[in-house]
Amino acid sequence: MGNTPDHAHRGHAVLSASSSKQWLHCPPSARLQENLPNQGSVYAAEGTHCHEVTEAKLRSRYFLEDVQQPKDEKYDSPEVESVTDECYEYCVKVIEEMKSSGVEPIVRLEERLDFTNYVPDGFGTGDFIAIGSLPDGRKCLQVVDYKFGRGVLVEADHNSQMMLYALGALNQYGYICDFDVVRMTILQPRLYNFSTFEMTQAELQEWGESIKPTAKLAWEGGGEQVPGDWCQFCRVKPNCQARRAEALERAREEFSDDPDEDEEGLPRMKPPGLIPLMELANSLPVLDRIREWIESVFAYVSSAAINDGVEIPGYKVVEGRSVRTILDKDAVAELLLAEGYTDIWKPKELLNLTELERVVGKKKFAELTEGLVAKPPGKPTFVPESDKRKPMKVVPKIEKTTAEEDFADDE
């Protein structure tokens, strides 16, 4: 039943399964963002940790391996234990259901899946794969994908990422039998989403054949840029020509002033008034699309100024608001207790700095805690030139040559 861990395969293909919604709708997007860093994040790192915890739980039970559950104080919490338990328990249910048919299923965890016969250099990692029979005797291939984010709900129905994973699993295990059903499941415990979609083997392979021309076009960097909800995790969305054109066109359509004309073709003056609530509400979808574009552009330009020292006309980088912090809470508590101050605690922790100053007195507190309170520099902030703060000198950051895999694009 077992196989070896395959974490080393969690790299990025140009036409990855996780970004397939992008390149299937907008073929040029794959090559346009190919050389941009796929920056890791605390959410990506936690997602990786959750995958490893779930894998360890399954290995300990079903593969009789002496696997220690990964520990990381940055991410371990009752919530992480709970969401990984939910994924573990779902996979246990799949295995036990297949066992009830009287045939021991084949189970694979974190396995590299190759679908290059459909997508050039196409590969990905399957979190959980089970091959066996259902209680009614049908031969079944099951592919399960864990998503530990809480940002975007993802459905399994005709999900291209899951179908590519399933095609990769068919390439690997199709020699065993012709499957009656291919079952694909997305587990999003933080969004209470357990979504399953089924196809026949023939239907899945027919879909794989249908995307070959688009995959080839995307591999070659051809086709047209097409904006849509698939832009969300695209790394070139701030400076995408098609996305800007769409946002500006939507704004023109939504806010163009085209008053009614009278019989002679002259503009008819409208009486003063307010826009009805529901008319404003009808604008929300358009406003959301425009807002997303504006935010992505501002983030892109401000990052160039803050991180790379690019000078942007009309703007500057200044030191943001700085917050004082206690460097050693234990030392401060000992000093204040020695001075007779006892009312310095909240339940289980020391009062914050402002509250302590109220108890002790601002001047007295400063004298007692000299060297134990600091005010670090504020974070660089991108602001208009009219801002009264002085510009700060920006030292370009060294570009990272490697990046942790970002599970955000899976979410």
C-alpha positions in Angstrom: 0.0 0.0 0.0 2.9 2.4 0.7 5.2 4.6 -1.3 8.0 7.0 -0.5 7.5 10.7 0.3 7.7 12.9 -2.8 8.0 16.4 -1.4 11.0 17.1 -3.6 8.6 17.1 -6.6 6.7 20.2 -5.3 8.3 22.4 -7.9 6.6 24.5 -10.5 5.9 23.4 -14.1 5.4 26.2 -16.7 1.9 24.7 -17.4 1.2 23.5 -13.9 -2.1 21.9 -13.0 -2.7 24.4 -10.3 -2.5 27.3 -12.8 -4.4 25.5 -15.5 -7.5 27.7 -15.1 -5.2 30.6 -16.1 -3.5 29.2 -19.1 -6.6 27.4 -20.5 -8.5 30.7 -20.5 -5.5 33.0 -21.2 -2.7 31.0 -23.0 0.0 33.7 -23.0 -0.2 34.1 -19.2 2.0 31.0 -18.6 5.1 32.4 -20.5 4.4 36.0 -19.4 4.9 35.1 -15.7 7.4 32.3 -16.3 10.4 34.2 -15.0 8.7 36.1 -12.2 9.4 34.9 -8.7 6.7 32.8 -7.1 7.1 34.3 -3.7 6.3 32.1 -0.7 4.2 33.4 2.2 3.4 32.5 5.8 0.2 30.9 4.4 2.1 28.9 1.9 4.5 27.6 4.6 1.6 26.7 6.8 -0.1 24.9 3.9 3.1 22.9 3.4 3.2 22.0 7.1 -0.5 20.9 7.0 0.2 18.6 4.0 3.1 17.0 5.9 1.0 16.5 9.0 -1.8 14.9 7.1 0.6 12.6 5.3 2.3 11.6 8.6 -1.1 10.7 10.1 -2.0 8.5 7.2 1.4 6.8 7.0 1.4 6.0 10.7 -2.0 4.2 10.4 -1.9 2.6 7.0 1.7 2.1 6.1 2.9 0.9 9.5 5.7 3.4 9.3 7.4 4.9 12.3 6.6 8.4 11.2 6.9 11.3 13.6 4.3 14.0 13.0 6.1 17.2 12.0 6.3 19.8 14.7 6.6 23.5 14.0 5.8 26.0 16.8 5.0 28.7 14.2 2.1 26.8 12.8 1.1 24.1 15.2 -2.2 24.9 16.9 -5.5 23.2 17.8 -6.9 24.5 14.5 -4.1 22.9 12.4 -4.7 19.7 14.3 -8.4 19.9 13.6 -8.2 20.6 9.8 -5.5 18.0 9.2 -7.7 15.5 11.2 -10.6 16.2 8.8 -8.5 15.5 5.7 -7.0 12.4 7.4 -10.5 11.1 8.4 -11.9 11.7 4.9 -9.0 9.6 3.4 -9.6 6.9 6.0 -13.2 6.8 4.9 -12.2 6.4 1.3 -9.8 3.5 2.1 -12.3 1.7 4.3 -15.1 2.1 1.7 -12.8 0.4 -0.9 -11.8 -2.3 1.6 -15.4 -3.2 2.1 -15.5 -4.5 -1.5 -13.2 -7.3 -0.4 -10.2 -6.0 -2.3 -7.3 -4.2 -0.6 -6.9 -0.8 -2.4 -3.7 0.7 -3.6 -3.0 4.0 -1.9 -0.4 6.6 -2.8 0.5 9.8 -0.9 2.2 12.9 -2.2 3.1 11.3 -5.5 4.4 13.0 -8.6 1.9 12.8 -11.4 2.9 13.2 -15.1 0.5 14.3 -17.7 3.0 15.3 -20.5 1.0 13.3 -23.1 -1.7 16.1 -22.8 0.3 19.1 -21.6 3.9 19.9 -22.5 6.2 19.2 -19.5 3.0 18.8 -17.4 3.3 17.4 -13.9 2.0 18.0 -10.4 1.7 16.3 -7.0 -1.2 14.2 -6.0 -1.9 14.5 -2.3 -3.9 11.2 -2.0 -4.7 8.6 -4.6 -6.6 5.4 -4.1 -7.2 2.6 -6.7 -9.7 -0.1 -6.0 -13.3 -1.1 -6.1 -16.4 0.5 -4.7 -18.9 -1.5 -2.6 -21.1 -1.9 -5.7 -18.1 -3.5 -7.6 -17.3 -0.6 -9.9 -13.5 -0.1 -10.5 -12.6 3.4 -9.2 -9.7 5.7 -9.3 -9.9 8.4 -6.6 -7.8 11.6 -6.4 -8.0 13.9 -3.4 -6.5 17.4 -3.1 -6.1 19.2 0.2 -6.4 23.0 0.3 -5.8 24.6 3.7 -6.5 28.2 2.9 -9.6 30.1 3.9 -9.6 32.7 1.1 -11.2 31.2 -2.0 -13.7 28.4 -2.2 -12.8 25.9 -5.0 -15.3 23.4 -6.4 -14.3 20.0 -7.9 -16.9 20.2 -10.7 -15.0 20.1 -14.0 -12.0 21.5 -12.1 -9.1 21.5 -14.5 -6.4 21.1 -11.8 -8.1 17.9 -10.5 -8.8 16.5 -14.0 -5.1 17.0 -14.9 -4.1 15.2 -11.7 -6.5 12.4 -12.5 -5.0 12.1 -16.1 -1.6 11.8 -14.5 -2.9 9.1 -12.1 -4.4 7.3 -15.1 -1.0 7.4 -16.9 0.5 5.9 -13.8 -2.1 3.2 -12.9 -4.2 2.8 -16.0 -2.5 -0.5 -16.7 -4.3 -2.1 -13.8 -7.7 -1.9 -15.3 -10.3 0.2 -17.2 -11.9 2.3 -14.5 -15.7 2.6 -14.4 -15.4 5.9 -12.5 -12.8 8.5 -11.8 -13.6 10.4 -8.6 -12.0 13.8 -7.8 -12.3 15.5 -4.4 -11.2 18.8 -3.1 -11.0 19.1 0.7 -11.1 22.7 2.2 -11.8 22.1 5.9 -11.4 25.8 6.8 -14.3 26.6 4.4 -16.3 23.5 5.3 -16.0 22.5 1.6 -15.8 18.8 0.7 -16.5 18.8 -3.0 -16.5 15.7 -5.3 -16.9 15.3 -9.0 -17.0 12.1 -11.0 -16.4 11.2 -14.7 -15.9 8.0 -16.6 -12.4 7.2 -17.7 -13.4 7.8 -21.4 -14.9 11.3 -20.6 -11.8 12.3 -18.7 -9.5 11.2 -21.5 -11.7 12.9 -24.1 -11.4 16.2 -22.1 -7.6 15.7 -22.0 -7.5 15.4 -25.8 -9.6 18.5 -26.2 -7.2 20.7 -24.3 -4.1 19.7 -26.2 -4.2 22.5 -28.8 -4.6 25.2 -26.0 -1.8 23.6 -24.0 0.5 23.7 -27.0 -0.5 27.3 -27.7 0.3 28.2 -24.1 3.6 26.4 -24.1 4.6 28.4 -27.2 3.5 31.7 -25.6 0.8 32.2 -28.3 -2.9 33.1 -28.2 -4.7 36.2 -26.8 -4.6 37.6 -23.4 -8.1 37.2 -21.9 -9.0 38.7 -18.5 -11.4 37.0 -16.1 -11.6 35.6 -12.6 -8.6 33.4 -13.4 -6.5 36.5 -13.1 -6.6 36.4 -9.3 -3.3 34.6 -8.7 -1.6 35.6 -12.0 1.7 37.3 -11.2 1.5 39.7 -14.2 -2.0 40.9 -13.5 -0.8 44.5 -12.5 0.8 45.2 -15.8 -1.4 43.0 -18.1 -2.5 45.0 -21.1 -5.8 43.1 -21.5 -6.7 43.5 -17.8 -6.1 47.3 -17.9 -8.2 47.6 -21.1 -11.0 45.6 -19.6 -11.0 47.7 -16.4 -11.0 51.0 -18.2 -13.7 49.9 -20.6 -15.9 48.7 -17.8 -15.4 52.1 -16.1 -16.4 53.9 -19.2 -19.5 51.8 -19.7 -20.5 52.1 -16.1 -19.9 55.8 -15.5 -20.2 57.5 -18.9 -22.6 60.5 -18.8 -25.0 60.0 -21.7 -28.1 62.1 -20.9 -31.3 61.5 -22.7 -31.9 63.6 -25.7 -35.1 65.6 -26.6 -36.9 65.4 -29.9 -34.4 67.8 -31.5 -31.4 65.8 -30.4 -30.4 68.2 -27.7 -29.4 66.9 -24.2 -32.3 66.9 -21.8 -31.4 68.2 -18.4 -32.0 65.7 -15.5 -33.4 67.0 -12.3 -31.0 66.9 -9.3 -31.2 63.9 -7.1 -29.5 60.8 -5.6 -28.7 57.5 -7.2 -31.1 54.8 -5.9 -29.5 52.1 -3.6 -30.3 49.2 -6.0 -28.8 51.1 -8.9 -25.6 51.5 -6.9 -25.8 47.8 -5.9 -26.0 46.8 -9.6 -22.6 48.5 -10.1 -20.9 46.4 -7.4 -19.6 43.6 -9.7 -18.1 46.1 -12.1 -16.6 48.1 -9.2 -15.0 44.9 -7.8 -13.2 44.2 -11.1 -12.0 47.8 -11.3 -10.9 47.8 -7.6 -9.0 44.6 -8.1 -7.1 46.1 -11.0 -6.3 49.3 -9.2 -5.1 47.5 -6.1 -2.8 45.2 -8.1 -1.3 48.1 -10.0 -0.7 50.1 -6.8 0.9 47.1 -5.1 3.1 46.4 -8.1 4.3 50.1 -8.5 4.8 50.6 -4.7 6.8 47.4 -4.5 9.1 48.6 -7.2 9.7 51.9 -5.3 10.0 50.3 -1.8 12.0 47.2 -2.7 14.0 48.2 -5.8 14.4 51.9 -5.3 12.6 52.8 -8.5 11.8 56.5 -8.6 8.1 57.1 -9.4 7.2 60.6 -10.5 4.8 62.3 -8.1 5.5 59.8 -5.3 8.1 58.9 -2.7 8.9 56.4 -0.1 8.8 57.5 3.6 9.2 55.9 6.9 5.8 54.6 8.1 4.4 54.8 11.6 6.6 53.3 14.2 5.2 51.6 17.3 7.2 51.4 20.6 7.8 47.9 21.9 9.0 46.3 25.1 12.2 44.3 24.4 12.1 42.1 27.5 8.7 41.8 29.2 10.1 39.6 32.0 12.8 42.2 32.9 10.2 45.0 32.9 7.8 43.0 35.1 10.6 42.3 37.6 11.6 46.0 37.8 8.1 47.2 38.3 7.3 44.5 40.9 10.5 45.5 42.8 9.2 49.1 42.8 5.9 48.0 44.4 3.7 48.1 41.3 1.5 45.0 41.4 -1.5 46.0 39.2 0.5 45.3 36.0 -1.1 42.2 34.7 -4.0 41.2 32.4 -5.1 37.5 32.6 -1.9 35.5 31.8 0.1 38.5 30.4 1.7 41.8 31.2 -0.3 45.0 30.4 0.6 46.7 27.2 3.0 49.6 27.1 0.4 52.4 27.2 -1.5 50.7 30.0 1.7 50.3 32.1 2.5 54.0 31.6 -0.9 54.9 33.1 -0.2 52.7 36.1 3.3 53.8 36.7 3.3 57.3 35.2 4.9 58.1 31.8 8.0 59.8 33.2 8.6 57.2 36.0 8.1 54.3 33.6 10.6 55.8 31.1 13.2 56.1 33.9 12.7 52.6 35.2 12.7 50.8 31.8 15.6 52.7 30.1 17.1 50.4 27.5 14.1 48.0 27.7 11.8 49.9 25.4 12.6 50.6 21.8 10.9 52.4 18.9 12.1 50.5 15.8 12.0 52.2 12.4 8.6 52.2 10.7 8.1 50.2 7.6 8.8 52.0 4.2 5.5 53.4 2.9 4.7 54.6 -0.6 2.9 58.0 -0.6 2.2 61.0 -2.9 4.9 63.7 -3.1 2.6 66.0 -1.2 3.0 64.0 2.0 4.8 66.1 4.6 7.2 63.3 5.7 10.7 63.3 4.4 11.7 60.8 1.7 13.9 58.0 2.9 16.8 56.4 1.0 15.9 53.0 -0.4 18.5 50.3 -0.7 17.3 47.8 -3.3 16.8 44.3 -1.9 18.7 41.3 -3.3 16.4 39.3 -5.6 15.7 35.9 -4.3 16.8 33.0 -6.5 14.6 30.4 -5.0 11.0 30.5 -3.6 8.9 28.2 -1.5 6.0 26.8 -3.4 3.0 29.0 -3.0 -0.2 27.1 -2.2 -2.1 30.4 -2.7 -2.5 29.6 -6.4 -4.3 26.4 -5.3 -6.8 28.3 -3.3 
